[in-house]
Amino acid sequence: MVKGLVTEEQGRLNNYAIEPKVVVMEESQFGFTQYAEKLNGRLAMIGFVSLIALEAVTGHGLIGFFQGL
């Protein structure tokens, strides 16, 4: 048996997927965690860039865009 390869009785190779290790975190993931702060920051950056793109394309800000509808 080669690492990651298994042969059958007839000599054919089976390629099995290598499964990732499962990590169980014991501490609570509620509140101001580092993951939540990174996610909120990234979503805020996406929203800010989207607003700038909206203003560049339409020539109006967010409020002016919704007033024109």
N, C-alpha and C positions, 0 to 999 in steps of 0.2 A: 504494500500500500504506500503510495506516494502521498505527500501532504496535500490534502484536498481532493485526491483522486482515489476511487475505490474500484476494484475490478470484480466482475461477477465470476461465477463458476466457469463460464464459457470464455472468459478473457476480455469481455467488453468493458469499456470504461464508463463509469458513472460520474458525472460532474455534479456535485452537490454544492448548493450555495453556502457560503460561509456566513453563519448567522452572527449578527452583532451581539455584543454583550449587553444584557439588560441591567440598567442601573436603577435601583429603587431608592429614592431619596426619602429619608425618614422625617426630615424637618418639614414644617408646614410651608406651603407655597402661597401664602395669603399676605396681602399688604404690599409694602414697599420693598419688593425683592429686586435684586439686580436684573433678573430677567424681565420683570415687568417694566422697570425703568427703561431698559434698552428698547423694548417693544414700543412703549409709549413715545419715546424719542424718535424712533424710526417712523412711526405712523404720523407724528407731527411734522417731520421733515417732508414726507410724501404729500401731506395736505398743503403745506406751505408752498412747495414747488408746483402743485396742481393749481393753486390759486394764482400764482404768478403766470403760469401758462394760460389760464382762463382769461386773465386780464390782457395778456399779450395778443391772444387770438381774437377776442371780442372787442377789445378797446374799453370795456367797462369792468368795474370791480365786481365783487360778489353780490353786493346789494343792488347795484345797477343792472346786473345780469338778471336777477330775479324780478326786478321791477318791469323789465321789458317783456316778460312772459305773459 
